[in-house]
C-alpha cells in the first residue's frame, strides 16, 4: 500500500523556495523562514507570487516530487515534473480505449453514476441530520437525481450523458444553499461561478477543487496513466482531462462537504475575503491556511472502501481509484467501479 505523504502548500506572497541538501528552504523578506526535509512530501504546491529556484526544481524532478504553480484563487498555471513515469504499455492501452467509443462510454458512465449518486447521498445526509429544518428543497433534489441515475444507465451516447450530468449539476447546486446552515447573510450561494469566483462560497469551492485535482493527477501519474487523456471531459492542450474525470466522484462528498463544514462550524468568517474591483472574491492568507489545514486533516480520516471492503485513509482514495481504473483498462476488471460514498 502506498504510504500517504504530505503536500507542502506555500501561500505566503513573495516567498521563494530553494534547496539545501535534502531539504526545501522557504525564504521570506530575504530571511530563511522555514526548512523541511523533502522526503516528507510527495508534492509542492505554490499559490500566487511564490518562486522556486532552478536547482530545487531539478532536484525535485529527479526525486519525483512535482512542483505546481497556481494563482491565489487556486487556478492551475504550471507544473514542473521529472521524466514521465509509469508503464508505457498501460498508457498505450489507455489511448486505445479513449479512441474506442464503447470503452469511452463505459468509463464515462461509471464516473457519472458515481458523481450523481454521491451528490444525492450528500443531500440525503444533510436532510437526515437536520430534521428540525425545512429540507424539502433537498429531498426534492434527491428524487430528481435518483431519476437521473436511472436515466443515465439507459443512455448510450456521450453527449447525452454530458447533458444529463449538466442537468444533475444544476439541480444539485440549485439546492446547495439549503446546506449552508450558519452565517447565511455572509455565505449565500446562488450558483457556481468559476473564473473568477464571485462570492465567498465559490472562492472556497474553486480553491478546494484545485487541490483535489492536483492530488488526483498525481495519483494517476503514480500508476502510469496519462492525466491528460480522459473519457468524459474533452481533451484540450494543458487540460488534465482524466484527472477531471475521476475528480467528479470526489467533488460533493469530499470537497463540497469540507467547505460546508468550515462555514457551518464558523471556522471561516466573512472578513477573511477580499472583493476586488472586478467583482472577484479572493480568500486572504489566513482563510487559505485554514482551508489547507482542514483539507490535510480530512485526508487522514479513514473510511471503508465500498468495492474493496477495506479501511483506507481518504488521502489514499485517489491512488486506489487510479489503480482500479488501470486494472479496468488492462482488462482485469469488466467495469470501472467508481467510488460511491455511504
DRENZAKOL-216471 format. One record per residue (C-alpha): y, x, z. Coordinates in Angstrom, 2 decimals, decimal comma, padded with zeros to 5 digits. Each point is the difference from the previous one (the first is absolute). Last residue first. Example, Ala and Ser with C-alpha at 12.3 -4.5 7.8 and 13.67 -1.06 7.14 Angstrom:
<pavos>
pavo py = -001,06 | px = 013,67 | pz = 007,14
pavo py = -003,44 | px = -001,37 | pz = 000,66
</pavos>
This chain:
<pavos>
pavo py = 005,98 | px = -022,05 | pz = 002,01
pavo py = 001,46 | px = 002,21 | pz = -002,70
pavo py = -001,76 | px = 000,30 | pz = -003,34
pavo py = -000,18 | px = 003,48 | pz = -001,50
pavo py = -001,02 | px = -000,34 | pz = -003,62
pavo py = -003,68 | px = 000,38 | pz = -000,99
pavo py = -000,25 | px = 001,49 | pz = -003,53
pavo py = -002,90 | px = -001,75 | pz = -001,72
pavo py = -003,40 | px = 001,28 | pz = -001,20
pavo py = 000,12 | px = 003,03 | pz = 002,27
pavo py = -001,56 | px = 003,33 | pz = -001,03
pavo py = 001,37 | px = -000,24 | pz = -003,56
pavo py = 002,23 | px = 003,10 | pz = 000,17
pavo py = 003,06 | px = -002,27 | pz = -000,06
pavo py = -001,42 | px = -002,04 | pz = 002,87
pavo py = -000,66 | px = 003,12 | pz = 002,10
pavo py = 003,53 | px = 001,25 | pz = -000,70
pavo py = 001,40 | px = -003,35 | pz = 001,13
pavo py = -002,00 | px = 000,22 | pz = 003,21
pavo py = 001,26 | px = 003,53 | pz = 000,60
pavo py = 003,62 | px = -001,05 | pz = -000,57
pavo py = -000,51 | px = -002,92 | pz = 002,38
pavo py = -001,24 | px = 002,41 | pz = 002,67
pavo py = 002,89 | px = 002,42 | pz = -000,52
pavo py = 002,52 | px = -002,86 | pz = 000,21
pavo py = -001,77 | px = -001,20 | pz = 003,18
pavo py = 000,28 | px = 003,34 | pz = 001,79
pavo py = 003,37 | px = -000,71 | pz = 001,61
pavo py = -001,36 | px = -003,31 | pz = 001,27
pavo py = -002,56 | px = 001,87 | pz = 002,09
pavo py = -003,57 | px = -001,07 | pz = -000,66
pavo py = -002,70 | px = -002,05 | pz = 001,68
pavo py = -002,92 | px = -000,61 | pz = -002,33
pavo py = -001,32 | px = -003,21 | pz = -001,55
pavo py = 000,26 | px = 001,51 | pz = -003,48
pavo py = 001,39 | px = -003,05 | pz = -001,79
pavo py = 002,05 | px = -001,52 | pz = 002,84
pavo py = 001,34 | px = 003,36 | pz = 001,27
pavo py = 000,31 | px = -000,33 | pz = 003,77
pavo py = 003,35 | px = 000,87 | pz = 001,49
pavo py = 001,60 | px = 003,00 | pz = 001,69
pavo py = 003,62 | px = 000,81 | pz = 000,73
pavo py = 001,26 | px = 003,52 | pz = -000,82
pavo py = 001,82 | px = -001,16 | pz = -003,13
pavo py = 002,09 | px = -002,34 | pz = 002,15
pavo py = 001,39 | px = 002,97 | pz = 001,94
pavo py = 001,13 | px = 001,75 | pz = -003,18
pavo py = 001,70 | px = -003,15 | pz = -001,28
pavo py = 001,67 | px = -000,72 | pz = 003,35
pavo py = 001,41 | px = 003,54 | pz = 000,08
pavo py = 001,17 | px = -000,29 | pz = -003,61
pavo py = 001,74 | px = -003,30 | pz = 000,68
pavo py = 001,75 | px = 001,31 | pz = 003,13
pavo py = 001,03 | px = 003,20 | pz = -001,77
pavo py = 001,45 | px = -001,99 | pz = -002,89
pavo py = 001,86 | px = -002,22 | pz = 002,47
pavo py = 001,51 | px = 003,05 | pz = 001,69
pavo py = 001,02 | px = 001,56 | pz = -003,31
pavo py = 001,91 | px = -003,04 | pz = -001,22
pavo py = -001,67 | px = -002,60 | pz = -002,20
pavo py = 001,72 | px = -000,80 | pz = -003,28
pavo py = 001,08 | px = -003,37 | pz = -001,41
pavo py = 001,32 | px = -000,09 | pz = -003,56
pavo py = 003,03 | px = -002,22 | pz = -000,53
pavo py = 001,71 | px = 002,37 | pz = -002,44
pavo py = 002,57 | px = 000,94 | pz = 002,64
pavo py = -002,77 | px = 001,03 | pz = 002,36
pavo py = -001,50 | px = -002,02 | pz = 002,86
pavo py = -001,23 | px = 002,29 | pz = 002,79
pavo py = -002,89 | px = -000,90 | pz = 002,30
pavo py = -000,69 | px = 000,92 | pz = 003,64
pavo py = 002,53 | px = -002,58 | pz = 001,21
pavo py = -002,47 | px = -002,78 | pz = -000,77
pavo py = -002,49 | px = 001,23 | pz = 002,56
pavo py = -003,54 | px = 001,39 | pz = -000,23
pavo py = -002,65 | px = -000,14 | pz = 002,74
pavo py = 000,90 | px = -003,61 | pz = 000,77
pavo py = -003,68 | px = -001,01 | pz = 000,22
pavo py = 000,46 | px = -002,51 | pz = -002,84
pavo py = 001,76 | px = 002,52 | pz = -002,23
pavo py = -002,38 | px = 002,92 | pz = 000,47
pavo py = -002,96 | px = -002,37 | pz = -000,15
pavo py = 001,16 | px = -001,53 | pz = -003,29
pavo py = 000,36 | px = 003,43 | pz = -001,58
pavo py = -003,50 | px = 001,02 | pz = 001,11
pavo py = -001,40 | px = -003,34 | pz = -001,17
pavo py = 001,46 | px = 000,56 | pz = -003,46
pavo py = -001,44 | px = 003,52 | pz = -000,38
pavo py = -003,52 | px = -000,55 | pz = 001,35
pavo py = -001,15 | px = -003,60 | pz = -000,52
pavo py = 002,28 | px = -000,82 | pz = -002,93
pavo py = 000,16 | px = 003,21 | pz = -002,02
pavo py = -003,50 | px = 001,44 | pz = 000,41
pavo py = -002,04 | px = -001,59 | pz = -002,83
pavo py = 002,92 | px = 000,39 | pz = -002,41
pavo py = 000,07 | px = 003,75 | pz = 000,70
pavo py = -003,19 | px = 000,40 | pz = -001,99
pavo py = 001,78 | px = -000,97 | pz = -003,22
pavo py = 003,21 | px = 001,89 | pz = 000,83
pavo py = -002,04 | px = 003,17 | pz = 000,48
pavo py = -001,67 | px = -000,68 | pz = -003,35
pavo py = 003,39 | px = -000,35 | pz = -001,71
pavo py = 001,55 | px = 003,17 | pz = 001,42
pavo py = 003,04 | px = -000,23 | pz = -002,37
pavo py = 001,39 | px = 003,22 | pz = -001,44
pavo py = -000,34 | px = -001,15 | pz = -003,59
pavo py = -001,02 | px = -003,67 | pz = -000,04
pavo py = -003,43 | px = -001,62 | pz = 000,18
pavo py = -000,13 | px = -003,72 | pz = 000,65
pavo py = -001,09 | px = -001,09 | pz = 003,45
pavo py = -003,38 | px = -001,72 | pz = 000,31
pavo py = -002,40 | px = 002,67 | pz = -001,24
pavo py = 001,53 | px = 003,33 | pz = 000,92
pavo py = 000,36 | px = 003,48 | pz = -001,43
pavo py = 002,74 | px = 001,92 | pz = 001,83
pavo py = -001,92 | px = 000,58 | pz = 003,24
pavo py = -002,66 | px = 002,03 | pz = -001,87
pavo py = -003,22 | px = -000,03 | pz = 002,03
pavo py = -001,59 | px = 003,10 | pz = 001,53
pavo py = -000,83 | px = -001,20 | pz = 003,51
pavo py = 003,08 | px = 001,66 | pz = 001,54
pavo py = 002,21 | px = -001,07 | pz = -002,90
pavo py = -000,67 | px = -003,62 | pz = 000,91
pavo py = 000,73 | px = 000,66 | pz = 003,68
pavo py = 003,28 | px = 001,75 | pz = -000,81
pavo py = 001,11 | px = -002,92 | pz = -002,18
pavo py = -000,92 | px = -002,38 | pz = 002,83
pavo py = 002,04 | px = 001,86 | pz = 002,61
pavo py = 003,08 | px = 000,23 | pz = -002,25
pavo py = -000,22 | px = -003,70 | pz = -000,91
pavo py = -000,10 | px = -000,89 | pz = 003,71
pavo py = 003,05 | px = 002,14 | pz = 000,76
pavo py = 001,92 | px = -001,65 | pz = -002,84
pavo py = -001,10 | px = -003,47 | pz = 001,11
pavo py = 001,35 | px = 000,78 | pz = 003,47
pavo py = 003,45 | px = 000,80 | pz = -001,39
pavo py = 000,05 | px = -002,98 | pz = -002,36
pavo py = -000,93 | px = -002,35 | pz = 002,85
pavo py = 002,63 | px = 001,46 | pz = 002,33
pavo py = 002,85 | px = -000,38 | pz = -002,48
pavo py = -001,31 | px = -003,42 | pz = -000,97
pavo py = 000,28 | px = -001,20 | pz = 003,60
pavo py = 003,50 | px = 001,42 | pz = 000,41
pavo py = 001,44 | px = -001,67 | pz = -003,09
pavo py = 000,87 | px = 000,85 | pz = -003,60
pavo py = -002,70 | px = 002,55 | pz = -000,82
pavo py = 001,20 | px = 002,04 | pz = -003,01
pavo py = -002,03 | px = 000,12 | pz = -002,08
pavo py = -002,42 | px = -002,28 | pz = 001,80
pavo py = 000,99 | px = -003,55 | pz = 000,90
pavo py = -002,74 | px = -002,33 | pz = 001,20
pavo py = 001,00 | px = -003,46 | pz = 001,17
pavo py = 002,17 | px = -001,94 | pz = 002,46
pavo py = -000,68 | px = 002,02 | pz = 003,14
pavo py = 002,29 | px = -000,24 | pz = 003,01
pavo py = 000,00 | px = 002,91 | pz = 002,42
pavo py = 003,34 | px = -000,13 | pz = 001,81
pavo py = 000,17 | px = -003,75 | pz = 000,65
pavo py = -003,74 | px = -000,28 | pz = 000,61
pavo py = -000,12 | px = 002,65 | pz = 002,72
pavo py = -003,42 | px = -001,31 | pz = 001,08
pavo py = -002,83 | px = -001,96 | pz = -001,67
pavo py = -000,07 | px = 001,46 | pz = -003,49
pavo py = -003,25 | px = -001,50 | pz = -001,30
pavo py = 001,88 | px = -003,03 | pz = -001,37
pavo py = 002,03 | px = 002,36 | pz = -002,20
pavo py = -003,18 | px = 000,90 | pz = -001,90
pavo py = -000,73 | px = -003,51 | pz = -001,29
pavo py = 001,64 | px = 000,51 | pz = -003,39
pavo py = -001,35 | px = 003,54 | pz = 000,07
pavo py = -003,54 | px = -001,39 | pz = -000,10
pavo py = 000,75 | px = -002,66 | pz = -002,63
pavo py = 001,79 | px = 002,47 | pz = -002,29
pavo py = -002,83 | px = 002,50 | pz = 000,45
pavo py = -002,58 | px = -002,66 | pz = -000,92
pavo py = 001,92 | px = -000,99 | pz = -003,13
pavo py = 000,27 | px = 003,65 | pz = -001,07
pavo py = -003,69 | px = 000,58 | pz = 000,65
pavo py = -000,90 | px = -003,05 | pz = -002,07
pavo py = 002,10 | px = 001,35 | pz = -002,86
pavo py = -001,56 | px = 003,43 | pz = 000,32
pavo py = -003,43 | px = -001,59 | pz = -000,24
pavo py = 001,06 | px = -001,93 | pz = -003,10
pavo py = 001,16 | px = 003,26 | pz = -001,54
pavo py = -003,36 | px = 001,59 | pz = 000,77
pavo py = -002,09 | px = -002,79 | pz = -001,53
pavo py = -003,33 | px = -001,28 | pz = 001,31
pavo py = 001,15 | px = -002,47 | pz = 002,64
pavo py = -002,64 | px = -001,89 | pz = 002,02
pavo py = 000,14 | px = 002,12 | pz = 003,18
pavo py = 003,79 | px = -000,12 | pz = -000,13
pavo py = -000,01 | px = -003,77 | pz = 000,23
pavo py = -001,97 | px = 000,16 | pz = 003,25
pavo py = 002,41 | px = 002,59 | pz = 001,41
pavo py = 003,00 | px = -002,04 | pz = -001,12
pavo py = -001,36 | px = -003,09 | pz = 001,76
pavo py = -000,24 | px = 001,88 | pz = 003,27
pavo py = 003,54 | px = 001,27 | pz = -000,59
pavo py = 001,29 | px = -003,59 | pz = -000,23
pavo py = -001,79 | px = -001,06 | pz = 003,17
pavo py = 001,37 | px = 003,01 | pz = 001,90
pavo py = 003,51 | px = -000,70 | pz = -001,28
pavo py = -000,12 | px = -003,52 | pz = 001,46
pavo py = -001,27 | px = 001,46 | pz = 003,28
pavo py = 002,92 | px = 002,43 | pz = 000,07
pavo py = 002,69 | px = -002,55 | pz = -000,83
pavo py = -001,59 | px = -002,36 | pz = 002,60
pavo py = 000,38 | px = 002,56 | pz = 002,79
pavo py = 002,35 | px = -001,94 | pz = 002,25
pavo py = -000,25 | px = 001,97 | pz = 003,24
pavo py = -002,05 | px = -000,51 | pz = 003,16
pavo py = -003,25 | px = 000,94 | pz = -001,75
pavo py = 001,25 | px = 003,56 | pz = -000,59
pavo py = -003,07 | px = 002,27 | pz = -000,18
pavo py = -001,82 | px = -002,32 | pz = -002,41
pavo py = 002,93 | px = -000,20 | pz = -002,42
pavo py = 000,43 | px = 003,79 | pz = 000,04
pavo py = -003,70 | px = 000,60 | pz = -000,57
pavo py = -000,15 | px = -002,52 | pz = -002,86
pavo py = 002,96 | px = 001,61 | pz = -001,79
pavo py = -001,57 | px = 003,44 | pz = 000,32
pavo py = -003,37 | px = -001,31 | pz = -001,20
pavo py = 001,56 | px = -001,58 | pz = -003,12
pavo py = 001,68 | px = 003,27 | pz = -000,91
pavo py = -003,34 | px = 001,74 | pz = 000,51
pavo py = -001,77 | px = -002,42 | pz = -002,34
pavo py = 002,74 | px = 000,40 | pz = -002,59
pavo py = -000,29 | px = 003,79 | pz = 000,04
pavo py = -003,79 | px = 000,23 | pz = 000,18
pavo py = -000,50 | px = -002,51 | pz = -002,79
pavo py = 002,64 | px = 001,91 | pz = -001,94
pavo py = -001,80 | px = 003,34 | pz = 000,38
pavo py = -003,37 | px = -001,50 | pz = -000,95
pavo py = 001,49 | px = -001,64 | pz = -003,10
pavo py = 001,66 | px = 003,25 | pz = -001,11
pavo py = -003,29 | px = 001,87 | pz = 000,41
pavo py = -002,02 | px = -002,48 | pz = -002,08
pavo py = 002,71 | px = -000,49 | pz = -002,62
pavo py = 000,28 | px = 003,74 | pz = -000,65
pavo py = -003,74 | px = 000,41 | pz = -000,43
pavo py = -000,21 | px = -002,93 | pz = -002,42
pavo py = 002,97 | px = 001,20 | pz = -002,06
pavo py = -001,23 | px = 003,58 | pz = -000,33
pavo py = 002,76 | px = 002,59 | pz = -000,35
pavo py = 000,41 | px = 000,23 | pz = 003,78
pavo py = -003,77 | px = 000,39 | pz = 000,34
pavo py = 000,01 | px = 002,93 | pz = -002,43
pavo py = 002,95 | px = 001,62 | pz = 001,79
pavo py = -001,81 | px = -000,27 | pz = 003,35
pavo py = -003,11 | px = 001,53 | pz = -001,61
pavo py = 002,05 | px = 003,03 | pz = -001,06
pavo py = 001,44 | px = 000,19 | pz = 003,51
pavo py = -003,45 | px = -000,02 | pz = 001,57
pavo py = -001,19 | px = 002,73 | pz = -002,37
pavo py = 003,04 | px = 002,12 | pz = 000,86
pavo py = -001,00 | px = -000,08 | pz = 003,66
pavo py = 002,87 | px = 000,63 | pz = 002,36
pavo py = 003,11 | px = 002,07 | pz = 000,33
pavo py = 002,89 | px = 000,54 | pz = -002,38
pavo py = 001,72 | px = 003,28 | pz = 000,84
pavo py = 002,65 | px = -000,06 | pz = 002,73
pavo py = 002,48 | px = -002,71 | pz = 000,83
pavo py = 003,76 | px = -000,61 | pz = -000,05
pavo py = 000,97 | px = -003,66 | pz = -000,13
pavo py = 003,16 | px = -001,62 | pz = -001,30
pavo py = 002,40 | px = -002,91 | pz = 000,47
pavo py = -001,81 | px = -002,84 | pz = 001,81
pavo py = 002,30 | px = -002,62 | pz = 001,47
pavo py = -000,04 | px = 000,09 | pz = 003,80
pavo py = 003,49 | px = -001,30 | pz = 000,70
pavo py = 001,24 | px = 003,53 | pz = 000,79
pavo py = -001,38 | px = 001,06 | pz = -003,38
pavo py = -003,44 | px = 001,54 | pz = -000,19
pavo py = -001,32 | px = 003,55 | pz = -000,48
pavo py = -003,73 | px = 000,63 | pz = 000,37
pavo py = -001,62 | px = 003,28 | pz = 001,05
pavo py = -003,75 | px = 000,22 | pz = -000,64
pavo py = -002,20 | px = 002,05 | pz = 002,36
pavo py = -002,92 | px = 001,40 | pz = -002,04
pavo py = 000,15 | px = 003,46 | pz = 001,59
pavo py = 001,05 | px = 001,73 | pz = -003,21
pavo py = 002,67 | px = -002,63 | pz = -000,64
pavo py = 001,21 | px = 000,28 | pz = 003,59
pavo py = 000,50 | px = 003,75 | pz = -000,44
pavo py = 001,85 | px = -000,46 | pz = -003,28
pavo py = 002,25 | px = -002,70 | pz = 001,45
pavo py = 000,74 | px = 002,18 | pz = 003,03
pavo py = 000,79 | px = 003,02 | pz = -002,19
pavo py = 002,32 | px = -002,12 | pz = -002,16
pavo py = 002,08 | px = -001,23 | pz = 002,93
pavo py = 000,19 | px = -003,66 | pz = 000,99
pavo py = 003,02 | px = -002,31 | pz = 000,02
pavo py = 000,87 | px = -003,23 | pz = 001,81
pavo py = 002,88 | px = -002,17 | pz = -001,17
pavo py = -001,87 | px = -003,33 | pz = -000,12
pavo py = -003,46 | px = -000,38 | pz = 001,52
pavo py = -002,52 | px = 002,84 | pz = -000,03
pavo py = -003,75 | px = -000,67 | pz = 000,29
pavo py = -002,48 | px = 002,75 | pz = 000,89
pavo py = -003,77 | px = -000,36 | pz = -000,44
pavo py = -003,40 | px = 000,57 | pz = 001,64
pavo py = 001,55 | px = 001,47 | pz = 003,10
pavo py = -001,29 | px = 001,80 | pz = 003,10
pavo py = -000,98 | px = 003,11 | pz = -001,98
pavo py = 003,69 | px = 000,55 | pz = -000,69
pavo py = 000,75 | px = 001,13 | pz = 003,55
pavo py = 003,42 | px = -001,46 | pz = 000,93
pavo py = 003,38 | px = 001,59 | pz = 000,72
pavo py = 003,14 | px = -001,83 | pz = 001,08
pavo py = 003,79 | px = 000,26 | pz = -000,22
pavo py = 000,60 | px = 003,50 | pz = -001,29
pavo py = 003,77 | px = 000,28 | pz = -000,45
pavo py = 002,07 | px = 000,06 | pz = -003,18
pavo py = 001,31 | px = -003,50 | pz = 000,76
pavo py = -003,59 | px = -001,31 | pz = 000,00
pavo py = -003,15 | px = 001,95 | pz = -000,79
pavo py = -003,58 | px = -001,33 | pz = 000,16
pavo py = -002,65 | px = 002,73 | pz = -000,08
pavo py = -003,46 | px = -000,54 | pz = -001,50
pavo py = -002,62 | px = 002,28 | pz = 001,51
pavo py = -002,90 | px = 002,12 | pz = -001,28
pavo py = 002,24 | px = 003,04 | pz = -000,48
pavo py = 003,58 | px = -001,22 | pz = 000,27
pavo py = 000,71 | px = -002,41 | pz = -002,84
pavo py = 003,24 | px = -001,86 | pz = -000,60
pavo py = 001,39 | px = -003,52 | pz = 000,28
pavo py = 003,54 | px = -001,24 | pz = -000,33
pavo py = 001,95 | px = -002,60 | pz = 001,96
pavo py = 003,22 | px = -001,49 | pz = -001,39
pavo py = -000,93 | px = -003,57 | pz = 000,87
pavo py = -002,56 | px = -000,33 | pz = 002,78
pavo py = -002,96 | px = -002,04 | pz = -001,34
pavo py = -002,88 | px = 002,48 | pz = -000,14
pavo py = -003,41 | px = -001,68 | pz = 000,23
pavo py = -002,92 | px = 002,35 | pz = 000,67
pavo py = -003,19 | px = -001,92 | pz = -000,75
pavo py = -002,76 | px = 000,25 | pz = 002,55
pavo py = -003,67 | px = 000,67 | pz = -000,53
pavo py = -002,91 | px = -002,41 | pz = 000,06
pavo py = -003,29 | px = 001,84 | pz = -000,15
pavo py = -002,03 | px = -000,95 | pz = -003,07
pavo py = -003,46 | px = -001,28 | pz = 000,84
</pavos>
